[in-house]
Amino acid sequence: MKGLSAVALLLISDISLAAEDAAVDAVREDVLTSQAIIQMLLGLALVIAVIFALAWVLRRVSNLQQTHQKMKVVSSLSLGTRERAVLIEVGDKQLLLGVSPGNVTLLQSFSEKVLVSSSEGEFAKKLKQSIDAGSAE
């Protein structure tokens, strides 16, 4: 009797496992339909388009802010651990400022340009010179 009930229990469990496997396969088939894949790809494309649109807007806004800037740092010199002398250009004037923690002082105001601000840095100039010297050989 115990053997018969054990065999019946095994058969019932096998049938229920087979039914669960069939249900899982049906769900898997429903998830992998072409409509679901197309919907997922369209959602991904929408997210990527929003990212590119935001990047474009941020680039435009940052360019607008930079083009309207009338003040720029021409040169800076460290005078100590926390003190600096900074030459800035505002319109046609150049101002020499003393900058320390918590304090900015006007040292001198120049109506004519003392230094011409260069777009190239010192490293760029040296790199250009070394490239020109290498190509001359």
Short mmCIF file of the C-alpha atoms (twelve columns), coordinates in Angstrom:
data_MODEL
# 
_entry.id   MODEL 
# 
loop_
_atom_site.group_PDB 
_atom_site.id 
_atom_site.type_symbol 
_atom_site.label_atom_id 
_atom_site.label_alt_id 
_atom_site.label_comp_id 
_atom_site.label_asym_id 
_atom_site.label_seq_id 
_atom_site.Cartn_x 
_atom_site.Cartn_y 
_atom_site.Cartn_z 
_atom_site.pdbx_PDB_model_num 
ATOM 1   C CA . MET A 1   0.000  0.000   0.000   1 
ATOM 2   C CA . LYS A 2   2.830  2.355   0.891   1 
ATOM 3   C CA . GLY A 3   4.585  1.542   -2.358  1 
ATOM 4   C CA . LEU A 4   1.415  2.230   -4.374  1 
ATOM 5   C CA . SER A 5   0.887  5.602   -2.700  1 
ATOM 6   C CA . ALA A 6   4.542  6.523   -3.272  1 
ATOM 7   C CA . VAL A 7   4.228  5.692   -7.006  1 
ATOM 8   C CA . ALA A 8   1.008  7.725   -7.216  1 
ATOM 9   C CA . LEU A 9   2.682  10.643  -5.485  1 
ATOM 10  C CA . LEU A 10  5.593  10.537  -7.932  1 
ATOM 11  C CA . LEU A 11  3.227  10.437  -10.926 1 
ATOM 12  C CA . ILE A 12  1.210  13.375  -9.626  1 
ATOM 13  C CA . SER A 13  4.349  15.417  -8.970  1 
ATOM 14  C CA . ASP A 14  5.652  14.635  -12.475 1 
ATOM 15  C CA . ILE A 15  2.345  15.734  -14.002 1 
ATOM 16  C CA . SER A 16  2.307  18.963  -11.988 1 
ATOM 17  C CA . LEU A 17  5.952  19.690  -12.945 1 
ATOM 18  C CA . ALA A 18  5.107  19.104  -16.608 1 
ATOM 19  C CA . ALA A 19  2.143  21.491  -16.300 1 
ATOM 20  C CA . GLU A 20  4.380  24.145  -14.686 1 
ATOM 21  C CA . ASP A 21  6.973  23.714  -17.463 1 
ATOM 22  C CA . ALA A 22  4.252  24.191  -20.072 1 
ATOM 23  C CA . ALA A 23  3.064  27.365  -18.306 1 
ATOM 24  C CA . VAL A 24  6.637  28.729  -18.137 1 
ATOM 25  C CA . ASP A 25  7.158  27.967  -21.843 1 
ATOM 26  C CA . ALA A 26  3.909  29.774  -22.671 1 
ATOM 27  C CA . VAL A 27  5.072  32.850  -20.721 1 
ATOM 28  C CA . ARG A 28  8.468  32.733  -22.446 1 
ATOM 29  C CA . GLU A 29  6.777  32.632  -25.832 1 
ATOM 30  C CA . ASP A 30  4.596  35.599  -24.890 1 
ATOM 31  C CA . VAL A 31  7.612  37.647  -23.794 1 
ATOM 32  C CA . LEU A 32  9.618  36.988  -26.941 1 
ATOM 33  C CA . THR A 33  6.991  37.983  -29.477 1 
ATOM 34  C CA . SER A 34  7.986  40.283  -32.295 1 
ATOM 35  C CA . GLN A 35  5.635  42.958  -30.980 1 
ATOM 36  C CA . ALA A 36  7.361  42.936  -27.564 1 
ATOM 37  C CA . ILE A 37  10.806 43.137  -29.172 1 
ATOM 38  C CA . ILE A 38  9.742  46.037  -31.412 1 
ATOM 39  C CA . GLN A 39  8.251  47.842  -28.403 1 
ATOM 40  C CA . MET A 40  11.489 47.363  -26.432 1 
ATOM 41  C CA . LEU A 41  13.641 48.643  -29.334 1 
ATOM 42  C CA . LEU A 42  11.413 51.687  -29.850 1 
ATOM 43  C CA . GLY A 43  11.640 52.499  -26.141 1 
ATOM 44  C CA . LEU A 44  15.427 52.205  -26.293 1 
ATOM 45  C CA . ALA A 45  15.548 54.450  -29.369 1 
ATOM 46  C CA . LEU A 46  13.380 57.022  -27.575 1 
ATOM 47  C CA . VAL A 47  15.686 57.066  -24.543 1 
ATOM 48  C CA . ILE A 48  18.776 57.467  -26.754 1 
ATOM 49  C CA . ALA A 49  17.073 60.282  -28.698 1 
ATOM 50  C CA . VAL A 50  16.259 62.108  -25.448 1 
ATOM 51  C CA . ILE A 51  19.888 61.774  -24.303 1 
ATOM 52  C CA . PHE A 52  21.180 63.240  -27.590 1 
ATOM 53  C CA . ALA A 53  18.605 66.048  -27.471 1 
ATOM 54  C CA . LEU A 54  19.641 67.000  -23.937 1 
ATOM 55  C CA . ALA A 55  23.323 66.927  -24.914 1 
ATOM 56  C CA . TRP A 56  22.601 69.226  -27.864 1 
ATOM 57  C CA . VAL A 57  20.638 71.661  -25.685 1 
ATOM 58  C CA . LEU A 58  23.379 71.731  -23.045 1 
ATOM 59  C CA . ARG A 59  26.036 72.364  -25.689 1 
ATOM 60  C CA . ARG A 60  24.014 75.240  -27.152 1 
ATOM 61  C CA . VAL A 61  23.414 76.814  -23.741 1 
ATOM 62  C CA . SER A 62  27.068 76.540  -22.702 1 
ATOM 63  C CA . ASN A 63  28.198 78.088  -26.020 1 
ATOM 64  C CA . LEU A 64  25.812 80.996  -25.532 1 
ATOM 65  C CA . GLN A 65  27.199 81.691  -22.081 1 
ATOM 66  C CA . GLN A 66  30.802 81.578  -23.311 1 
ATOM 67  C CA . THR A 67  30.263 83.916  -26.269 1 
ATOM 68  C CA . HIS A 68  28.740 86.642  -24.099 1 
ATOM 69  C CA . GLN A 69  31.601 86.566  -21.644 1 
ATOM 70  C CA . LYS A 70  33.414 89.911  -21.686 1 
ATOM 71  C CA . MET A 71  35.893 89.079  -18.945 1 
ATOM 72  C CA . LYS A 72  38.791 86.625  -19.164 1 
ATOM 73  C CA . VAL A 73  41.940 85.780  -17.243 1 
ATOM 74  C CA . VAL A 74  45.008 86.842  -19.219 1 
ATOM 75  C CA . SER A 75  47.663 85.684  -16.778 1 
ATOM 76  C CA . SER A 76  48.002 84.413  -13.240 1 
ATOM 77  C CA . LEU A 77  51.029 84.270  -10.945 1 
ATOM 78  C CA . SER A 78  51.256 82.444  -7.637  1 
ATOM 79  C CA . LEU A 79  52.763 84.642  -4.920  1 
ATOM 80  C CA . GLY A 80  52.498 82.207  -2.039  1 
ATOM 81  C CA . THR A 81  50.620 79.134  -0.955  1 
ATOM 82  C CA . ARG A 82  47.235 80.842  -1.128  1 
ATOM 83  C CA . GLU A 83  47.908 84.229  -2.752  1 
ATOM 84  C CA . ARG A 84  47.872 85.049  -6.442  1 
ATOM 85  C CA . ALA A 85  48.275 88.057  -8.719  1 
ATOM 86  C CA . VAL A 86  45.786 87.820  -11.564 1 
ATOM 87  C CA . LEU A 87  45.653 89.960  -14.700 1 
ATOM 88  C CA . ILE A 88  42.140 89.998  -16.150 1 
ATOM 89  C CA . GLU A 89  40.782 91.643  -19.259 1 
ATOM 90  C CA . VAL A 90  37.424 93.415  -19.135 1 
ATOM 91  C CA . GLY A 91  36.492 94.893  -22.481 1 
ATOM 92  C CA . ASP A 92  39.418 97.112  -23.501 1 
ATOM 93  C CA . LYS A 93  40.869 97.454  -19.997 1 
ATOM 94  C CA . GLN A 94  43.153 95.140  -18.067 1 
ATOM 95  C CA . LEU A 95  43.028 94.896  -14.280 1 
ATOM 96  C CA . LEU A 96  45.725 93.539  -11.978 1 
ATOM 97  C CA . LEU A 97  44.096 91.917  -8.952  1 
ATOM 98  C CA . GLY A 98  45.569 90.552  -5.753  1 
ATOM 99  C CA . VAL A 99  43.629 87.450  -4.737  1 
ATOM 100 C CA . SER A 100 43.864 85.825  -1.321  1 
ATOM 101 C CA . PRO A 101 41.405 83.692  0.648   1 
ATOM 102 C CA . GLY A 102 38.423 85.901  1.375   1 
ATOM 103 C CA . ASN A 103 39.845 89.027  -0.282  1 
ATOM 104 C CA . VAL A 104 40.228 90.436  -3.802  1 
ATOM 105 C CA . THR A 105 42.062 93.761  -4.145  1 
ATOM 106 C CA . LEU A 106 42.531 95.944  -7.221  1 
ATOM 107 C CA . LEU A 107 46.278 96.567  -7.492  1 
ATOM 108 C CA . GLN A 108 46.413 98.437  -10.793 1 
ATOM 109 C CA . SER A 109 44.103 99.341  -13.657 1 
ATOM 110 C CA . PHE A 110 45.534 99.595  -17.186 1 
ATOM 111 C CA . SER A 111 43.699 101.429 -19.962 1 
ATOM 112 C CA . GLU A 112 45.968 99.843  -22.592 1 
ATOM 113 C CA . LYS A 113 46.711 96.159  -22.843 1 
ATOM 114 C CA . VAL A 114 49.822 95.160  -20.903 1 
ATOM 115 C CA . LEU A 115 49.787 91.549  -22.105 1 
ATOM 116 C CA . VAL A 116 47.990 90.199  -25.114 1 
ATOM 117 C CA . SER A 117 46.062 87.071  -24.202 1 
ATOM 118 C CA . SER A 118 47.069 84.184  -26.406 1 
ATOM 119 C CA . SER A 119 44.730 81.367  -27.260 1 
ATOM 120 C CA . GLU A 120 47.618 78.911  -27.244 1 
ATOM 121 C CA . GLY A 121 49.106 77.833  -23.965 1 
ATOM 122 C CA . GLU A 122 52.787 77.460  -23.253 1 
ATOM 123 C CA . PHE A 123 52.608 73.706  -23.789 1 
ATOM 124 C CA . ALA A 124 50.947 74.165  -27.180 1 
ATOM 125 C CA . LYS A 125 53.685 76.556  -28.262 1 
ATOM 126 C CA . LYS A 126 56.461 74.175  -27.210 1 
ATOM 127 C CA . LEU A 127 54.729 71.275  -28.921 1 
ATOM 128 C CA . LYS A 128 54.407 73.293  -32.122 1 
ATOM 129 C CA . GLN A 129 58.103 74.240  -31.963 1 
ATOM 130 C CA . SER A 130 59.182 70.624  -31.470 1 
ATOM 131 C CA . ILE A 131 56.999 69.461  -34.363 1 
ATOM 132 C CA . ASP A 132 58.423 72.204  -36.602 1 
ATOM 133 C CA . ALA A 133 61.985 71.288  -35.547 1 
ATOM 134 C CA . GLY A 134 61.299 67.598  -36.226 1 
ATOM 135 C CA . SER A 135 59.860 68.276  -39.673 1 
ATOM 136 C CA . ALA A 136 62.829 70.522  -40.592 1 
ATOM 137 C CA . GLU A 137 65.282 67.638  -40.121 1 
# 
